[in-house]
């Protein structure tokens, strides 16, 4: 059964957003299988991510959430199945391939360098040189330009608490560090941003700030995959919810079609979605 079958059968189309789901998915997975020795990580998993939506991926430990995301972002190569972008098959052999295709990932272990400033972290491994011979011959970096564009990237997310792009990341709060990582992904992820447990280590106020950032990304036209164990956060921001169980797709629902308790029941196996007619 495809994710589209599940959407039609179980109310997986968010009310008021039907137009989005008449479009072609920007990112799809079809029958993904990957094994680690005798352990089945993914067992024929389908996934569809549409333009301008937040798709939450939930599941218990060992359900295959991280494995699925790593296949979609080039960290793992599936044994079989295919990945498509805008309906065209793609073959990611490494994370750089996914980045080149417009997919950026923010992992739970933030890949920020505390000793570097905010602008340097945003442009980490993507540093821009100054124009003319200063850049081409002397390889001087365009620090002012990077700081200006970093500030614009932060402002687009509605973050008012970060003003000085020359400030060291180690002086920032946990939520501000997450904002830097998300801003970097948004600046270079032209199509899809994947967020792995973005609020896991944050307090209530900072979690709220990050959730607002996620909505800003969606409203700015990016497609978001949100991996989270925090069910209230998922039901607050997600347009659709992809549920993994034991390495397989258990169902696709929306916060409008199923409440949090029903979602958890599907995730744990206490409830099953009936197959489509």
C-alpha positions as CSV (number, residue, x, y, z in Angstrom):
1,X,0.0,0.0,0.0
2,X,1.4,3.4,-1.0
3,X,1.3,6.4,1.3
4,X,-1.3,8.0,-1.1
5,X,-3.6,5.0,-0.5
6,X,-3.3,5.5,3.2
7,X,-3.9,9.2,2.9
8,X,-7.1,8.7,0.9
9,X,-8.3,5.9,3.2
10,X,-7.6,7.5,6.5
11,X,-8.1,11.2,6.1
12,X,-4.4,11.9,5.5
13,X,-5.0,15.0,3.5
14,X,-5.0,18.1,5.8
15,X,-8.2,20.2,5.6
16,X,-7.8,23.4,3.6
17,X,-4.5,22.2,2.0
18,X,-5.9,19.9,-0.6
19,X,-4.2,21.9,-3.4
20,X,-0.8,21.1,-2.1
21,X,-1.5,17.3,-2.3
22,X,-2.7,17.5,-5.9
23,X,0.9,18.3,-6.8
24,X,3.7,15.9,-7.4
25,X,5.7,15.0,-4.3
26,X,9.0,16.9,-4.1
27,X,10.6,13.8,-2.4
28,X,9.4,10.2,-2.5
29,X,10.6,6.8,-1.3
30,X,9.2,3.6,-2.9
31,X,9.6,0.2,-1.3
32,X,12.9,1.0,0.5
33,X,14.6,-2.0,2.0
34,X,17.8,-2.0,4.0
35,X,19.3,-4.8,6.2
36,X,22.1,-4.9,8.6
37,X,23.2,-8.5,8.7
38,X,20.0,-10.3,9.8
39,X,18.4,-7.2,11.1
40,X,15.8,-5.6,8.8
41,X,16.1,-1.8,9.1
42,X,13.5,-0.9,6.5
43,X,11.0,-3.3,5.1
44,X,9.5,-1.9,1.9
45,X,8.9,1.7,3.2
46,X,7.1,4.3,1.1
47,X,7.1,8.0,1.9
48,X,5.9,11.2,0.1
49,X,6.8,14.7,1.0
50,X,4.9,17.5,-0.8
51,X,5.9,21.0,-1.6
52,X,5.5,23.4,1.3
53,X,4.5,20.9,4.0
54,X,5.7,19.7,7.4
55,X,5.8,15.9,7.4
56,X,6.5,14.5,10.8
57,X,8.1,11.1,11.1
58,X,7.3,9.3,14.4
59,X,7.9,5.8,15.8
60,X,9.2,4.0,18.8
61,X,12.9,3.2,19.2
62,X,13.9,0.8,16.5
63,X,11.0,1.7,14.2
64,X,13.3,2.8,11.4
65,X,12.9,6.6,11.6
66,X,16.6,7.4,11.6
67,X,17.4,4.7,9.1
68,X,14.7,6.0,6.7
69,X,16.1,9.6,7.0
70,X,19.7,8.4,6.4
71,X,18.6,6.6,3.2
72,X,16.8,9.8,2.0
73,X,19.8,12.0,2.8
74,X,22.6,9.8,1.4
75,X,24.1,8.6,4.7
76,X,22.9,5.0,3.9
77,X,22.4,3.3,0.5
78,X,19.3,1.1,0.5
79,X,19.5,-2.5,-0.6
80,X,16.5,-2.0,-2.9
81,X,13.7,0.4,-3.7
82,X,14.0,3.9,-5.1
83,X,14.1,7.5,-4.1
84,X,12.6,10.2,-6.4
85,X,12.7,14.0,-6.5
86,X,10.0,15.6,-8.4
87,X,9.1,12.2,-9.9
88,X,12.6,11.5,-11.2
89,X,14.8,8.7,-9.7
90,X,17.9,9.9,-7.8
91,X,20.8,7.9,-6.5
92,X,22.5,9.4,-3.4
93,X,25.8,7.7,-2.7
94,X,26.9,10.2,0.0
95,X,25.3,13.1,2.0
96,X,27.0,15.6,-0.4
97,X,24.9,14.2,-3.2
98,X,21.7,14.9,-1.3
99,X,23.0,18.4,-0.5
100,X,23.7,19.1,-4.1
101,X,20.1,18.1,-4.8
102,X,18.8,20.6,-2.3
103,X,18.3,18.5,0.8
104,X,19.8,19.7,4.0
105,X,19.8,17.9,7.4
106,X,20.1,19.1,10.9
107,X,21.0,16.2,13.2
108,X,20.2,15.9,16.9
109,X,23.9,16.3,17.6
110,X,24.3,19.8,16.3
111,X,27.1,20.2,13.8
112,X,28.2,23.6,15.0
113,X,31.7,24.6,16.1
114,X,31.4,26.4,19.4
115,X,34.6,28.4,19.1
116,X,33.6,29.9,15.7
117,X,31.3,32.8,15.3
118,X,27.7,32.6,13.9
119,X,28.6,33.7,10.4
120,X,31.5,31.2,10.2
121,X,29.2,28.4,11.3
122,X,26.6,29.2,8.8
123,X,29.2,29.1,6.0
124,X,31.1,26.2,7.4
125,X,32.7,24.3,4.4
126,X,31.0,26.8,2.1
127,X,33.1,29.8,2.8
128,X,32.9,32.6,0.2
129,X,36.0,34.5,-1.0
130,X,36.3,38.1,-1.8
131,X,35.9,39.2,-5.4
132,X,38.9,39.9,-7.6
133,X,42.5,39.0,-7.0
134,X,42.1,39.2,-3.2
135,X,39.9,36.2,-3.4
136,X,41.3,34.3,-6.4
137,X,45.0,34.9,-5.7
138,X,45.3,35.6,-2.0
139,X,42.2,33.5,-1.1
140,X,40.8,36.0,1.3
141,X,37.4,35.3,2.7
142,X,34.5,37.8,2.3
143,X,33.8,38.1,6.0
144,X,31.6,41.2,5.8
145,X,29.5,39.6,3.1
146,X,29.1,36.4,5.0
147,X,28.1,38.2,8.1
148,X,25.6,40.3,6.2
149,X,24.0,37.3,4.6
150,X,24.1,35.3,7.8
151,X,22.2,38.1,9.5
152,X,19.6,38.0,6.7
153,X,19.2,34.2,7.1
154,X,18.6,34.6,10.8
155,X,16.1,37.4,10.3
156,X,14.1,35.4,7.8
157,X,13.4,32.9,10.6
158,X,12.1,35.6,12.8
159,X,14.8,35.3,15.4
160,X,15.2,38.6,17.3
161,X,17.6,37.4,20.0
162,X,20.6,37.0,17.7
163,X,22.0,40.3,16.4
164,X,25.8,40.0,16.3
165,X,26.9,37.6,13.6
166,X,30.5,37.9,15.0
167,X,29.4,36.4,18.3
168,X,30.9,33.0,19.2
169,X,28.4,30.2,19.1
170,X,29.7,28.9,22.5
171,X,28.1,32.0,24.1
172,X,24.6,31.2,22.7
173,X,21.8,29.4,24.5
174,X,20.7,25.9,23.3
175,X,17.8,27.4,21.4
176,X,20.0,30.0,19.7
177,X,22.5,27.3,18.7
178,X,19.6,25.3,17.2
179,X,18.5,28.5,15.3
180,X,22.0,28.8,13.8
181,X,21.9,25.2,12.7
182,X,18.4,25.5,11.2
183,X,19.3,28.8,9.5
184,X,22.3,27.2,7.9
185,X,20.1,24.3,6.6
186,X,17.5,26.8,5.3
187,X,20.1,29.0,3.6
188,X,21.4,26.1,1.6
189,X,18.5,23.6,1.5
190,X,16.8,24.9,-1.6
191,X,14.1,22.2,-1.5
192,X,14.0,20.0,1.6
193,X,15.1,20.5,5.2
194,X,15.3,17.5,7.5
195,X,15.2,18.2,11.3
196,X,16.2,15.4,13.7
197,X,14.7,15.9,17.2
198,X,15.2,19.7,17.0
199,X,13.6,20.4,20.4
200,X,15.0,17.3,22.3
201,X,17.4,19.2,24.6
202,X,15.5,22.5,24.9
203,X,13.2,24.1,27.5
204,X,9.6,25.1,26.9
205,X,10.4,28.7,25.8
206,X,13.2,27.7,23.4
207,X,11.2,24.8,22.1
208,X,8.4,27.2,21.2
209,X,11.0,29.4,19.4
210,X,12.2,26.5,17.3
211,X,8.7,25.4,16.4
212,X,7.9,28.9,15.2
213,X,11.1,28.7,13.1
214,X,9.9,25.4,11.5
215,X,6.6,27.1,10.6
216,X,8.5,30.0,9.1
217,X,10.5,27.6,6.9
218,X,7.3,25.9,5.7
219,X,5.6,29.2,5.1
220,X,8.7,30.3,3.1
221,X,8.1,27.5,0.7
222,X,10.5,24.8,2.0
223,X,9.4,21.2,2.6
224,X,10.2,19.9,6.1
225,X,10.7,16.4,7.5
226,X,10.5,16.6,11.3
227,X,11.6,13.6,13.3
228,X,10.4,13.8,16.9
229,X,9.5,11.8,20.0
230,X,7.6,14.9,21.3
231,X,4.0,14.2,20.4
232,X,2.6,17.6,21.5
233,X,5.1,19.3,19.2
234,X,4.3,17.0,16.3
235,X,0.6,17.6,16.6
236,X,1.2,21.4,16.9
237,X,3.2,21.9,13.7
238,X,2.8,18.9,11.4
239,X,0.6,18.9,8.3
240,X,0.8,15.1,8.0
241,X,2.3,12.4,10.2
242,X,4.2,9.4,8.9
243,X,4.2,6.6,11.4
244,X,6.9,3.9,11.4
245,X,6.6,0.6,13.3
246,X,9.2,-2.2,13.3
247,X,10.9,-1.0,10.1
248,X,7.6,-0.6,8.1
249,X,5.1,2.1,7.4
250,X,2.2,1.8,9.9
251,X,0.2,4.7,8.5
252,X,-0.1,8.3,7.4
253,X,-2.5,10.5,9.4
254,X,-3.1,14.2,10.1
255,X,-3.6,16.0,13.5
256,X,-7.1,16.7,12.3
257,X,-8.0,13.0,11.4
258,X,-6.5,11.4,14.5
259,X,-5.8,12.7,18.0
260,X,-2.5,12.2,19.8
261,X,-3.7,9.1,21.7
262,X,-4.7,7.4,18.4
263,X,-1.4,8.2,16.8
264,X,0.5,6.7,19.7
265,X,-1.7,3.6,19.6
266,X,-0.8,3.1,15.9
267,X,2.8,3.7,16.7
268,X,2.9,1.0,19.4
269,X,0.7,-1.5,17.6
270,X,-2.3,-1.2,19.9
271,X,-4.3,0.1,16.9
272,X,-4.0,-0.6,13.2
273,X,-5.3,1.4,10.3
274,X,-7.6,-0.6,8.1
275,X,-6.4,-1.1,4.5
276,X,-8.0,1.0,1.8
277,X,-10.9,-0.4,-0.2
